[in-house]
């Protein structure tokens, strides 16, 4: 029998999201998304490489659908060479058209968000790839078993959680237009992941987030070091080339410009004046 791996998904405060037809309970880690230590500059977190191979090469089996998601979001098992995991598969064919993002691009933006998180050394986006699946090409992401006992509203308001602050900087880099409380995935050991990055990387500044508690404050040293890694990798062409396969040329340039501006001004951004600052509903 295949060994289980890991699980994940966004949860609303006090009520974890679950598939319509859950089938089996989410699997426990055999290929963990990291072991608590953050990777050196630009390297994948421990466990990421094994998870990426599993997601890319494994056989996908749809077990249910997350009904609270606005786009088709399928809860799947993926198995390969005796290892099995739970994952989320979002086929491009199931994306709803949006007025401010080109059609059929949301899955690629999720993969691009993982690329940025990995390159910076943040490790706050679960391993994510683009692959073919039962309903055509789409995004496939390792499921993270979020700690259902965590008060997500209190977590989102925290000012002293270093990884939450990393996430606020990450959101500024990717221009996240939809950072909700329910997109936070805390683990029992204190680590934090984020999910649902399909509406990121817009050219115009449209940051919408519940994480405004650091607005205008100086960026910590760890954030500046992560941004410097991103700047270097964009300039060398490695990260820029990776993003170019997923985003438009203008979106790649805008991402590079946001990194440069954050390094230049060394402060957390302020809310936009002509765009709603907080997504609705915020959870």
Backbone bond lengths (Angstrom), bond angles and torsions (degrees), N, CA, C in turn:
res aa  C-N    CA-C-N  psi(-1)  N-CA   C-N-CA  omega(-1)  CA-C   N-CA-C  phi
1 X - - - 1.471 - - 1.525 108.94 -
2 X 1.356 117.24 143.45 1.449 118.85 177.51 1.514 111.25 -64.90
3 X 1.317 115.66 149.14 1.446 120.46 175.03 1.515 109.11 -82.35
4 X 1.366 118.32 147.32 1.444 120.33 176.94 1.525 111.74 -74.26
5 X 1.350 115.93 163.37 1.466 119.53 178.02 1.506 111.79 -122.90
6 X 1.303 119.01 -101.84 1.447 121.53 -170.99 1.507 110.68 -137.14
7 X 1.296 117.85 170.27 1.438 121.55 -179.14 1.505 113.52 -138.99
8 X 1.359 117.80 170.75 1.458 121.88 -178.89 1.534 116.07 -171.52
9 X 1.262 117.62 159.91 1.446 124.80 155.83 1.498 111.69 164.57
10 X 1.331 113.96 156.97 1.454 120.21 179.08 1.519 109.69 -63.15
11 X 1.310 115.17 151.96 1.449 119.20 178.08 1.513 108.85 -135.87
12 X 1.314 116.21 146.50 1.454 119.85 170.85 1.520 108.02 -83.27
13 X 1.356 117.27 149.90 1.465 119.38 -177.48 1.517 112.11 -51.74
14 X 1.324 115.22 122.20 1.449 121.06 176.50 1.508 114.87 83.02
15 X 1.370 117.03 -4.09 1.463 118.01 -178.58 1.519 109.47 -149.73
16 X 1.342 117.96 105.21 1.450 118.53 179.44 1.521 112.03 -67.74
17 X 1.338 115.59 139.82 1.460 119.50 174.21 1.519 109.11 -68.71
18 X 1.319 117.60 147.81 1.458 120.16 -179.63 1.525 109.15 -146.26
19 X 1.322 116.20 157.77 1.456 118.13 179.07 1.521 111.96 -67.79
20 X 1.350 116.20 156.48 1.456 121.01 174.72 1.514 109.64 -60.77
21 X 1.339 115.70 -45.48 1.459 121.06 179.81 1.519 106.72 -119.87
22 X 1.325 115.54 90.32 1.451 119.32 -170.87 1.518 112.65 -67.76
23 X 1.309 118.14 -32.88 1.459 120.35 -179.14 1.512 110.39 71.38
24 X 1.329 116.80 -89.16 1.458 121.76 178.85 1.513 108.78 -117.79
25 X 1.321 115.83 159.00 1.462 119.88 177.04 1.519 109.50 -67.44
26 X 1.362 118.19 150.74 1.456 119.83 176.90 1.516 111.58 -53.19
27 X 1.318 115.62 143.34 1.458 121.66 -173.56 1.515 112.23 -81.51
28 X 1.300 115.55 150.40 1.459 120.69 178.96 1.519 110.11 -85.69
29 X 1.354 117.15 158.06 1.458 119.28 -169.49 1.520 114.74 -64.20
30 X 1.343 115.07 130.16 1.458 122.38 163.71 1.519 108.24 -120.94
31 X 1.334 115.90 -28.10 1.464 122.32 169.86 1.526 105.90 -120.24
32 X 1.333 119.53 86.56 1.453 121.75 -173.07 1.514 111.70 -69.92
33 X 1.327 115.67 152.56 1.471 120.75 174.54 1.515 108.37 -87.21
34 X 1.319 117.02 64.45 1.459 121.30 179.94 1.514 111.20 99.22
35 X 1.331 116.35 158.85 1.463 120.44 -178.02 1.523 111.92 -116.74
36 X 1.339 116.30 18.04 1.456 119.47 178.71 1.505 112.78 102.80
37 X 1.332 118.96 -22.70 1.450 122.21 176.89 1.516 109.08 -91.09
38 X 1.327 117.79 133.12 1.451 121.23 177.37 1.515 109.78 -77.46
39 X 1.332 117.91 145.89 1.454 121.19 -174.96 1.516 112.40 -75.79
40 X 1.356 117.72 159.05 1.453 120.05 170.71 1.515 109.78 -61.66
41 X 1.331 115.87 169.93 1.457 121.53 -174.19 1.519 112.00 -50.28
42 X 1.332 115.23 121.28 1.444 120.97 171.47 1.510 116.03 77.34
43 X 1.312 118.14 -0.60 1.458 119.27 -179.88 1.520 109.92 -94.34
44 X 1.319 115.39 151.40 1.455 119.82 176.33 1.520 109.26 -67.45
45 X 1.339 115.76 149.89 1.453 120.29 177.11 1.520 110.16 -64.50
46 X 1.360 117.28 154.13 1.463 119.21 178.22 1.522 110.42 -54.35
47 X 1.317 116.43 133.09 1.447 120.67 -178.88 1.510 113.37 93.18
48 X 1.344 118.43 -19.99 1.458 121.19 -177.74 1.525 111.81 -62.49
49 X 1.330 117.40 -43.64 1.462 119.26 -175.61 1.529 110.88 -62.19
50 X 1.322 117.31 -42.90 1.458 120.06 177.77 1.524 110.81 -64.85
51 X 1.330 116.19 -39.41 1.465 119.61 179.19 1.522 110.73 -66.78
52 X 1.335 117.60 -40.54 1.463 120.76 179.82 1.528 111.11 -64.09
53 X 1.334 116.34 -40.71 1.465 119.67 178.11 1.526 110.65 -63.76
54 X 1.333 115.97 -42.37 1.455 120.03 179.31 1.526 110.80 -62.75
55 X 1.336 116.69 -45.80 1.456 120.52 -178.87 1.531 111.43 -63.82
56 X 1.345 116.37 -37.88 1.462 120.50 -175.87 1.516 112.57 -77.61
57 X 1.321 117.15 -36.97 1.468 120.65 -171.67 1.515 114.11 -105.24
58 X 1.325 117.46 -14.15 1.458 119.98 -174.40 1.523 113.92 -75.79
59 X 1.304 114.69 164.42 1.459 122.41 176.56 1.522 109.23 -87.95
60 X 1.343 116.02 124.03 1.460 121.51 -179.21 1.519 110.87 -88.80
61 X 1.320 116.04 134.36 1.465 121.60 174.55 1.519 107.92 -129.39
62 X 1.319 117.25 116.66 1.462 121.82 -179.73 1.521 109.50 -72.28
63 X 1.343 116.49 127.94 1.455 121.58 -179.28 1.527 112.92 -114.99
64 X 1.320 117.49 -15.53 1.457 119.74 -179.13 1.511 110.66 179.05
65 X 1.343 115.32 -179.23 1.457 121.45 -179.79 1.516 109.14 -131.52
66 X 1.334 117.29 140.51 1.454 121.80 176.07 1.520 107.73 -85.41
67 X 1.319 116.77 105.41 1.460 121.16 -169.66 1.523 112.98 -72.85
68 X 1.339 118.84 -20.96 1.458 120.26 -178.31 1.523 112.04 -80.80
69 X 1.319 118.50 -9.28 1.456 121.43 -179.82 1.523 110.31 -77.09
70 X 1.345 116.55 144.22 1.459 120.71 -178.45 1.519 112.08 -77.66
71 X 1.344 117.27 -25.73 1.452 121.92 175.58 1.529 109.14 -110.98
72 X 1.317 116.77 165.50 1.461 120.27 179.49 1.525 109.25 -60.56
73 X 1.325 116.37 114.95 1.455 123.14 -178.39 1.517 107.74 -128.13
74 X 1.321 116.19 110.43 1.453 121.52 -171.35 1.521 111.24 -107.60
75 X 1.313 115.00 131.20 1.468 122.17 176.07 1.528 107.30 -86.22
76 X 1.322 116.41 123.37 1.467 120.70 -172.79 1.526 110.79 -131.65
77 X 1.326 114.45 163.06 1.454 120.99 163.80 1.518 106.86 -106.64
78 X 1.325 116.22 148.22 1.456 121.29 176.90 1.524 106.75 -133.08
79 X 1.323 116.42 131.03 1.456 120.55 -176.11 1.520 110.06 -133.86
80 X 1.334 114.68 144.81 1.467 120.44 -178.71 1.524 108.84 -162.50
81 X 1.322 115.81 123.66 1.465 121.65 175.11 1.525 112.77 52.72
82 X 1.320 115.94 46.04 1.456 120.74 174.95 1.507 115.58 81.65
83 X 1.343 117.85 4.90 1.466 121.38 177.93 1.518 108.35 -116.62
84 X 1.323 116.66 139.88 1.461 121.67 -177.82 1.513 110.17 -132.56
85 X 1.335 116.38 145.17 1.460 121.53 178.63 1.511 109.73 -140.62
86 X 1.301 115.39 163.75 1.462 121.40 166.99 1.518 107.45 -95.96
87 X 1.317 116.91 144.84 1.453 120.83 -179.22 1.515 110.08 -151.21
88 X 1.315 115.66 169.83 1.457 123.13 175.47 1.517 107.81 -112.93
89 X 1.320 115.56 133.49 1.461 122.63 179.63 1.521 107.65 -122.35
90 X 1.339 116.28 121.49 1.461 122.00 179.07 1.526 108.42 -117.14
91 X 1.319 118.74 97.47 1.460 120.16 -179.29 1.523 111.60 -69.93
92 X 1.323 115.67 142.15 1.470 120.69 177.28 1.525 109.96 -57.08
93 X 1.320 116.61 -35.97 1.466 120.89 -178.36 1.521 112.63 -63.21
94 X 1.327 117.94 -18.80 1.459 121.33 -178.92 1.512 114.22 -98.10
95 X 1.338 117.86 8.75 1.461 121.05 179.90 1.519 111.07 -80.62
96 X 1.334 116.42 133.89 1.464 121.05 175.18 1.524 109.35 -82.47
97 X 1.324 118.55 137.99 1.470 120.69 179.30 1.526 111.51 -61.54
98 X 1.325 116.54 141.22 1.462 123.33 176.50 1.526 108.89 -120.78
99 X 1.317 116.04 148.29 1.461 119.18 -177.06 1.525 112.55 -72.90
100 X 1.341 117.26 -24.95 1.467 119.67 -172.77 1.527 113.90 -111.61
101 X 1.333 118.44 6.61 1.460 121.84 175.50 1.524 108.68 -134.42
102 X 1.330 117.39 139.02 1.468 119.57 179.69 1.520 110.96 -60.22
103 X 1.320 117.91 144.03 1.470 120.57 -179.10 1.523 111.67 -63.86
104 X 1.322 114.60 146.22 1.460 120.73 175.67 1.513 115.11 74.81
105 X 1.350 118.26 19.14 1.475 120.59 -175.70 1.523 113.99 -114.50
106 X 1.326 118.11 -3.98 1.468 119.51 -172.78 1.527 112.30 -67.67
107 X 1.317 117.38 -39.72 1.463 120.12 -179.85 1.526 110.60 -62.13
108 X 1.327 116.96 -42.64 1.458 120.10 178.59 1.514 112.38 -63.10
109 X 1.316 117.19 -33.70 1.472 120.39 178.77 1.529 111.00 -67.97
110 X 1.324 116.68 -33.81 1.469 119.44 176.34 1.532 110.47 -65.26
111 X 1.317 116.82 -40.62 1.463 120.72 178.44 1.529 109.78 -67.35
112 X 1.325 117.07 -39.93 1.465 120.94 178.07 1.525 111.49 -62.76
113 X 1.335 117.08 -37.39 1.468 120.34 178.10 1.527 110.62 -62.29
114 X 1.330 116.53 -41.12 1.469 119.21 176.79 1.523 110.66 -63.22
115 X 1.333 117.31 -40.14 1.461 120.87 -179.52 1.524 110.79 -61.12
116 X 1.321 117.68 -41.27 1.467 121.49 179.51 1.524 110.41 -67.89
117 X 1.314 117.11 -46.14 1.468 120.72 179.43 1.524 111.03 -58.80
118 X 1.331 116.57 -43.38 1.463 121.23 -179.48 1.522 111.28 -66.96
119 X 1.339 117.11 -44.89 1.463 120.65 -177.20 1.523 111.94 -64.43
120 X 1.328 117.16 -34.24 1.459 120.67 179.96 1.518 112.58 -78.13
121 X 1.331 116.59 -18.03 1.454 120.20 -175.13 1.508 113.01 86.17
122 X 1.331 117.94 12.21 1.460 121.00 -178.60 1.530 111.97 -73.83
123 X 1.314 118.48 -40.49 1.458 120.76 179.63 1.502 113.75 61.41
124 X 1.343 117.97 38.40 1.459 120.14 -176.31 1.532 112.51 -110.24
125 X 1.329 117.27 0.43 1.466 121.37 174.14 1.521 107.73 -114.51
126 X 1.324 118.69 128.28 1.468 120.17 179.62 1.527 111.25 -59.70
127 X 1.327 118.19 153.03 1.464 120.98 176.93 1.535 111.15 -48.15
128 X 1.326 115.63 129.68 1.458 122.14 -172.21 1.522 109.58 -141.20
129 X 1.311 116.38 136.37 1.463 120.92 178.52 1.525 109.69 -137.20
130 X 1.341 115.61 168.56 1.456 122.10 168.50 1.525 107.32 -106.03
131 X 1.322 116.46 131.51 1.449 120.28 -179.03 1.531 110.51 -155.31
132 X 1.311 114.74 167.05 1.454 119.89 174.15 1.525 108.23 -82.32
133 X 1.324 115.82 147.54 1.452 120.51 -179.36 1.516 111.07 -144.46
134 X 1.326 117.29 -169.19 1.464 120.79 -176.72 1.527 113.48 -59.04
135 X 1.327 118.18 -25.82 1.459 121.53 -179.62 1.525 111.41 -118.30
136 X 1.323 115.86 29.69 1.452 120.19 176.81 1.518 112.70 96.90
137 X 1.339 117.36 -172.72 1.468 121.25 -178.39 1.523 111.20 -60.62
138 X 1.319 115.55 147.45 1.456 119.72 178.35 1.504 111.69 -175.63
139 X 1.310 114.69 177.65 1.458 122.21 177.46 1.521 109.27 -84.54
140 X 1.334 116.94 138.71 1.458 122.16 176.07 1.520 107.66 -129.11
141 X 1.324 116.70 124.09 1.468 122.25 -173.73 1.525 110.56 -132.33
142 X 1.321 115.39 138.00 1.460 120.73 177.82 1.522 110.13 -59.80
143 X 1.294 116.40 134.63 1.473 122.51 177.49 1.522 109.08 -75.87
144 X 1.326 116.60 134.44 1.465 122.16 177.26 1.517 109.15 -111.56
145 X 1.315 116.74 125.14 1.461 121.20 177.17 1.527 109.74 -76.37
146 X 1.328 116.76 93.18 1.457 120.50 179.01 1.522 110.55 -68.11
147 X 1.319 115.61 147.67 1.460 122.26 179.54 1.527 109.18 -76.00
148 X 1.325 116.49 106.28 1.460 121.09 -176.14 1.528 112.87 -68.12
149 X 1.331 118.30 -14.24 1.464 120.49 -179.86 1.525 112.58 -84.03
150 X 1.318 117.54 -9.59 1.464 120.95 -178.84 1.525 110.44 -74.62
151 X 1.328 116.61 135.23 1.460 122.28 173.74 1.524 107.37 -79.34
152 X 1.323 117.07 100.57 1.457 120.75 -174.19 1.521 112.68 -67.22
153 X 1.324 117.64 -32.34 1.459 119.61 178.78 1.523 110.13 -66.46
154 X 1.327 117.00 -43.86 1.463 120.43 176.86 1.525 110.82 -64.18
155 X 1.326 117.22 -39.89 1.452 120.88 178.27 1.527 110.55 -61.40
156 X 1.333 116.98 -46.33 1.458 120.54 -177.88 1.521 112.47 -63.97
157 X 1.323 117.60 -24.25 1.470 121.56 -179.59 1.523 112.69 -92.00
158 X 1.324 117.22 -5.47 1.459 120.97 -176.01 1.530 110.98 -63.83
159 X 1.324 115.64 143.42 1.466 121.32 177.40 1.525 112.10 -109.57
160 X 1.331 117.62 -5.76 1.463 120.40 -173.93 1.525 112.88 -122.13
161 X 1.334 117.61 21.15 1.464 121.93 177.19 1.522 107.13 -98.09
162 X 1.330 116.64 109.26 1.468 120.29 -171.95 1.524 112.38 -62.49
163 X 1.322 117.57 -38.80 1.464 118.91 -178.59 1.524 111.54 -74.29
164 X 1.321 117.33 -30.71 1.456 119.79 174.22 1.530 109.67 -64.68
165 X 1.329 116.41 -38.06 1.460 119.93 177.45 1.525 110.31 -67.92
166 X 1.337 117.14 -37.71 1.469 120.19 172.79 1.523 110.09 -56.27
167 X 1.333 115.85 -41.56 1.452 120.02 -178.54 1.523 111.24 -64.66
168 X 1.325 117.06 -36.34 1.465 120.37 177.56 1.524 110.63 -63.86
169 X 1.331 117.30 -39.04 1.464 120.64 177.46 1.523 109.92 -69.72
170 X 1.311 116.68 -43.73 1.463 121.34 176.31 1.530 110.79 -55.26
171 X 1.344 116.77 -45.41 1.461 120.58 -179.67 1.519 111.14 -61.91
172 X 1.332 117.12 -35.81 1.463 120.28 178.01 1.527 110.71 -66.77
173 X 1.321 116.72 -37.14 1.465 120.69 179.40 1.523 110.88 -67.33
174 X 1.331 117.09 -46.10 1.463 120.24 -175.39 1.525 112.05 -88.77
175 X 1.341 116.49 -1.70 1.471 121.03 177.82 1.527 110.05 58.54
176 X 1.315 115.26 53.86 1.464 121.70 -175.96 1.527 110.61 -69.02
177 X 1.315 116.69 119.80 1.462 121.51 -179.13 1.518 112.63 -94.16
178 X 1.343 118.04 11.09 1.467 118.57 -174.66 1.526 112.14 -159.34
179 X 1.341 118.00 55.62 1.464 119.97 175.16 1.523 108.73 -88.75
180 X 1.337 115.39 98.16 1.450 121.59 178.59 1.521 110.92 -97.96
181 X 1.326 115.21 164.42 1.460 120.06 178.40 1.518 110.14 -61.35
182 X 1.338 117.32 -39.08 1.455 121.33 -178.29 1.508 114.06 -70.14
183 X 1.335 117.72 -6.90 1.463 121.11 177.46 1.523 112.18 -89.96
184 X 1.322 117.36 1.67 1.465 121.86 176.32 1.524 108.75 -88.31
185 X 1.330 115.88 133.05 1.469 121.71 -177.69 1.525 109.28 -124.02
186 X 1.344 117.94 83.07 1.464 120.65 178.59 1.520 111.51 -78.27
187 X 1.315 116.52 143.52 1.456 122.08 176.72 1.523 109.44 -102.65
188 X 1.326 118.37 157.37 1.469 120.33 -179.59 1.521 113.34 -58.62
189 X 1.353 117.91 -27.44 1.468 119.70 -178.12 1.520 112.96 -85.77
190 X 1.335 118.18 5.58 1.451 121.37 176.10 1.519 115.12 100.66
191 X 1.338 117.14 -14.70 1.455 118.89 177.56 1.525 110.63 -67.71
192 X 1.319 115.65 159.87 1.454 120.38 -176.65 1.527 110.17 -136.44
193 X 1.315 115.74 132.99 1.457 122.30 172.94 1.519 108.35 -120.51
194 X 1.332 115.01 163.89 1.459 121.66 174.33 1.513 109.01 -130.53
195 X 1.326 116.67 153.91 1.463 120.19 -178.82 1.525 109.85 -137.62
196 X 1.333 114.76 175.76 1.466 123.64 176.74 1.525 111.77 64.11
197 X 1.324 115.38 70.76 1.462 121.81 -179.04 1.521 112.03 -111.64
198 X 1.326 116.44 33.84 1.455 120.37 -177.26 1.517 114.24 -74.44
199 X 1.343 117.96 -21.84 1.463 119.72 -179.33 1.528 109.55 -111.82
200 X 1.317 114.80 57.11 1.467 123.04 176.86 1.533 109.23 -118.92
201 X 1.325 114.78 169.35 1.466 123.41 172.25 1.536 113.81 72.74
202 X 1.329 118.11 21.26 1.455 119.29 172.73 1.522 110.69 -63.30
203 X 1.323 117.14 151.32 1.464 120.69 -179.51 1.523 111.62 -68.63
204 X 1.329 117.77 -43.26 1.456 122.01 -178.93 1.530 110.00 -83.90
205 X 1.330 115.11 148.68 1.464 120.47 -179.69 1.521 109.59 -66.94
206 X 1.319 116.59 113.37 1.460 121.33 -178.76 1.530 110.74 -142.37
207 X 1.318 116.80 40.89 1.461 121.90 -179.58 1.522 109.76 -63.61
208 X 1.327 116.14 120.31 1.465 122.67 174.41 1.520 107.19 -126.77
209 X 1.323 115.37 121.05 1.456 119.11 -172.70 1.517 110.45 -156.57
210 X 1.333 115.57 158.68 1.463 120.92 172.03 1.526 110.76 -92.61
211 X 1.319 117.11 2.55 1.472 121.23 -175.75 1.530 111.66 -105.43
212 X 1.327 116.99 61.77 1.463 121.41 179.89 1.531 112.43 -97.79
213 X 1.323 119.25 6.86 1.463 120.25 -172.64 1.530 113.42 -66.05
214 X 1.325 117.34 -17.21 1.483 119.45 179.60 1.524 112.42 -104.52
215 X 1.308 119.52 9.44 1.456 121.64 -175.33 1.537 110.88 -54.03
216 X 1.314 115.18 131.50 1.459 121.01 178.43 1.513 115.38 78.86
217 X 1.325 117.98 -7.46 1.469 120.21 -179.21 1.521 109.95 -85.99
218 X 1.315 115.51 153.21 1.454 120.69 -178.28 1.525 110.30 -64.34
219 X 1.307 115.22 140.30 1.459 120.13 177.29 1.521 109.99 -68.96
220 X 1.331 117.91 137.52 1.471 119.85 176.92 1.531 110.22 -69.83
221 X 1.335 115.18 163.03 1.455 120.50 -178.78 1.513 113.15 -57.86
222 X 1.335 117.73 -38.40 1.460 120.35 -178.85 1.521 110.99 -63.94
223 X 1.339 117.10 -33.97 1.458 120.39 177.97 1.519 110.65 -69.53
224 X 1.327 117.10 -41.71 1.464 120.50 179.74 1.528 111.06 -65.52
225 X 1.320 116.97 -36.11 1.469 119.32 177.50 1.525 110.83 -67.13
226 X 1.334 116.50 -40.16 1.465 119.81 177.77 1.521 110.75 -65.09
227 X 1.322 116.99 -40.60 1.465 120.78 178.72 1.522 111.07 -65.69
228 X 1.323 116.20 -37.39 1.471 119.55 177.87 1.525 110.68 -63.84
229 X 1.332 116.95 -37.68 1.460 119.88 176.29 1.520 110.65 -63.32
230 X 1.327 116.02 -42.79 1.454 119.33 178.80 1.530 111.33 -63.93
231 X 1.322 115.85 -42.94 1.466 119.99 -179.98 1.520 111.06 -60.72
232 X 1.327 115.81 -43.04 1.460 120.33 179.54 1.525 110.95 -64.29
233 X 1.329 116.84 -42.83 1.464 120.15 -177.46 1.526 111.98 -72.40
234 X 1.317 116.98 -29.50 1.456 119.08 173.84 1.526 109.97 -69.95
235 X 1.328 116.96 -42.57 1.459 120.96 -178.14 1.519 111.95 -67.21
236 X 1.333 117.05 -35.79 1.466 120.62 -179.03 1.523 111.98 -74.73
237 X 1.310 117.00 -14.76 1.464 121.16 177.28 1.508 115.02 96.96
238 X 1.346 118.12 -14.36 1.458 120.23 -177.05 1.520 112.63 -64.81
239 X 1.326 116.07 -57.60 1.461 119.69 -179.36 1.524 110.66 -70.18
240 X 1.331 116.77 -38.91 1.461 119.65 179.09 1.525 110.73 -60.11
241 X 1.317 116.86 -40.09 1.456 120.02 178.07 1.515 112.29 -66.39
242 X 1.322 115.96 -38.68 1.466 120.09 178.07 1.523 110.52 -63.79
243 X 1.347 116.32 -42.62 1.454 120.13 179.83 1.529 111.90 -70.45
244 X 1.337 115.60 -31.38 1.472 119.64 -178.02 1.520 111.95 -63.07
245 X 1.325 117.26 -25.41 1.465 120.61 178.38 1.527 111.79 -79.08
246 X 1.340 116.67 -8.57 1.455 120.64 -173.95 1.529 113.62 -121.80
247 X 1.336 116.88 -22.11 1.461 123.00 -175.01 1.522 109.65 -126.62
248 X 1.311 116.22 170.01 1.460 120.47 175.67 1.529 109.30 -77.17
249 X 1.336 118.30 158.37 1.472 120.14 177.01 1.525 112.61 -55.80
250 X 1.326 117.47 -39.53 1.461 120.46 179.35 1.528 111.01 -65.18
251 X 1.324 117.88 -36.82 1.467 121.06 179.39 1.516 111.35 -70.07
252 X 1.320 117.32 -35.60 1.467 120.17 176.03 1.521 109.85 -65.56
253 X 1.338 117.61 -44.06 1.471 121.13 177.92 1.523 110.59 -61.56
254 X 1.326 117.19 -42.79 1.459 120.66 -179.58 1.523 111.09 -63.55
255 X 1.318 117.44 -37.19 1.467 121.02 177.13 1.525 110.47 -62.78
256 X 1.320 116.35 -45.26 1.463 120.46 178.05 1.526 111.27 -61.78
257 X 1.321 116.48 -40.32 1.464 120.37 179.21 1.524 111.76 -65.77
258 X 1.335 117.96 -37.80 1.464 120.08 177.90 1.522 110.96 -64.80
259 X 1.320 116.75 -39.68 1.472 120.31 176.76 1.519 109.77 -61.31
260 X 1.329 116.86 -46.67 1.471 121.13 -179.38 1.525 111.30 -61.29
261 X 1.334 117.16 -41.81 1.458 120.45 -178.94 1.523 111.64 -66.35
262 X 1.317 116.93 -40.50 1.460 119.84 178.57 1.525 110.78 -62.82
263 X 1.323 117.19 -40.67 1.461 120.79 178.23 1.524 110.49 -68.31
264 X 1.316 116.71 -39.10 1.463 120.54 -178.68 1.522 112.09 -65.58
265 X 1.333 116.88 -46.50 1.470 120.40 -174.66 1.526 112.82 -90.35
266 X 1.322 118.19 -23.82 1.462 123.34 174.21 1.527 113.76 59.45
267 X 1.313 116.31 31.52 1.467 120.23 176.63 1.521 109.35 -135.74
268 X 1.327 114.94 156.21 1.458 120.37 171.82 1.531 108.42 -66.93
269 X 1.325 117.61 141.37 1.471 119.35 -177.49 1.518 112.37 -68.81
270 X 1.341 114.28 159.99 1.458 122.06 173.49 1.528 109.09 -91.73
271 X 1.325 116.59 160.34 1.469 119.13 176.80 1.523 110.76 -61.07
272 X 1.326 117.69 147.81 1.466 120.17 176.63 1.522 110.72 -66.79
273 X 1.325 116.02 148.80 1.463 120.68 -178.64 1.528 112.55 -85.91
274 X 1.321 117.66 -24.30 1.463 120.57 -175.26 1.525 112.27 -117.35
275 X 1.323 115.99 25.71 1.464 120.99 -177.61 1.519 107.49 -149.17
276 X 1.339 120.18 137.58 1.465 120.64 178.55 1.524 111.45 -53.92
277 X 1.312 117.40 129.17 1.461 120.74 -173.13 1.523 113.11 -80.59
278 X 1.327 117.37 -23.42 1.459 122.09 -176.28 1.529 108.21 -124.40
279 X 1.326 118.31 132.50 1.476 119.58 178.74 1.507 111.09 -67.24
280 X 1.319 115.84 154.91 1.463 120.52 178.93 1.537 110.08 -126.81
281 X 1.331 116.82 129.82 1.472 126.28 -4.61 1.532 109.97 -72.93
282 X 1.337 117.69 151.71 1.464 119.78 -175.58 1.520 114.36 -69.22
283 X 1.338 116.97 -15.70 1.461 119.90 178.67 1.520 110.38 -94.99
